[in-house]
Amino acid sequence: MNSIYLCPICQSDLMVHEESKGLHCENKHHFDKNEQGYWLFGQVKKPKIDSRAVMRAKRYVLESGIYVPLAQKMAEMISHLPQFSAGKSLSQLDYDCGEGYFLRTVKDILTEQQPDTAVEQTGISEAENAIFAAAKSQSGPTYIVSNLKHLPIKDESFDLVTLIDKQLKGKELTRVLKQDGILLQVAAGPRHLWQIREFIYPDLTEKPVSHNLPKELELVQSERLSIKVSVSGEQAIALLEMTPYAWRANDNTRHHIQQAKFESLEIDFVINLMTRK
C-alpha cells in the first residue's frame, strides 16, 4: 500500500508493509516507528533544537494558557475553510511543530466544534527532543524527525500546512500543499511582546505589517489577533526565550525583566491564509 512519504535516503516512494506497518521503498530501505511513537527519517548534523532551559520555558508558557486565544483564532479560521466540513477528512502538516502544543490544542477545539470532521495531523521537526515530548503528550498525530530543508513527503499531500512563529522560506511547504490547499502562517505582529522588547530596544518603534509572500502563494485572508495579558516577570523571561531576539538581552536586562510585573503585556499576531497560485 502506498503512503504519502518519500524515502529520505533515495527519495523513492515509501510503501506500507502490511504486516509490520513499517515503511519500505523499492531499494529496500526500511523504517519503523520507534518505541516512543514517532518516525526517525534522518537527522541533520546540526539540527535546530532548543536547549532544555528553552524547552522548559516554552512548556511553562504554553501550559499557562497565554496562547489559547491564538489556538482558538486558528481553529476559527480553519473551520471556515471549504476543505473543513462535516464528513470530510482534513490532512494537516505542522512544519517545525515543536512539542505539538498547537496541533493538540487546535484539534481539540475543532473536534468540539465539528465532531463529524476528521483531522489527520502530521508534525515534523529536526529536534528529536521536541518530537519525543510531542509523541509522549499525544499519540494521535504522526510525528516525524527529519531534515526540514528536504521534506520526505510527496508533492501535493496536504490540505492544510501550518507554520507557527517561523519564517516562510524555500518552496518545500508549497510543494507538499495540494493545489487547492491552504497554508496558514502565524507571524509575530508589530506590537508582539512590546513591553518586554522595550527593555531590550530603548528606541523601539512600531513598524507596519508586511506580508512579503513568496510569488507561488496568494493571500486569501489575513487576521490580526491583539490581546493584553497579565504576566509575572518569570513568565516574561519564558516568553522572551521563545523569541529570536532573546540573545540580545544581557544578564542585567534579564534581571530587570524578571523583577518587573507586566499588567498589560501585548500579545500580537498576524495570521495569514494563503493558497497556491
C-alpha positions, 0 to 999 in steps of 0.5 A: 500500500502506498503512503504519502512519504518519500524515502529520505535516503533515495527519495523513492516512494515509501510503501506500507508493509502490511504486516509490520506497518513499517515503511519500505521503498523499492531499494529496500530501505526500511523504517519503523516507528520507534518505541516512543511513537514517532518516525526517525527519517534522518537527522541533520548534523546540526539540527535546530533544537532548543536547549532544555532551559528553552524547552522548559520555558516554552512548556511553562508558557504554553501550559499557562494558557497565554496562547489559547486565544491564538489556538482558538483564532486558528481553529476559527479560521480553519473551520471556515475553510471549504476543505473543513466540513462535516464528513470530510477528512482534513490532512494537516502538516505542522512544519517545525511543530515543536512539542505539538502544543498547537496541533493538540490544542487546535484539534481539540477545539475543532473536534468540539466544534465539528465532531463529524470532521476528521483531522489527520495531523502530521508534525515534523521537526529536526529536534528529536527532543521536541518530537519525543515530548510531542509523541509522549503528550499525544499519540494521535498525530504522526510525528516525524524527525527529519531534515526540514530543508528536504521534506520526505513527503510527496508533492501535493499531500496536504490540505492544510500546512501550518507554520507557527512563529517561523519564517516562510522560506524555500518552496518545500511547504508549497510543494507538499500543499495540494493545489487547492490547499491552504497554508496558514502562517502565524507571524509575530505582529508589530506590537508582539511582546512590546513591553518586554522588547522595550527593555531590550530596544530603548528606541523601539518603534512600531513598524507596519505589517508586511506580508512579503509572500513568496510569488507561488502563494496568494493571500486569501485572508489575513487576521490580526489577533491583539490581546493584553495579558497579565504576566509575572516577570518569570513568565516574561523571561519564558516568553522572551526565550521563545523569541529570536531576539532573546540573545540580545538581552544581557544578564542585567536586562534579564534581571530587570525583566524578571523583577518587573510585573507586566499588567498589560503585556501585548500579545500580537499576531498576524495570521495569514491564509494563503493558497497556491497560485 
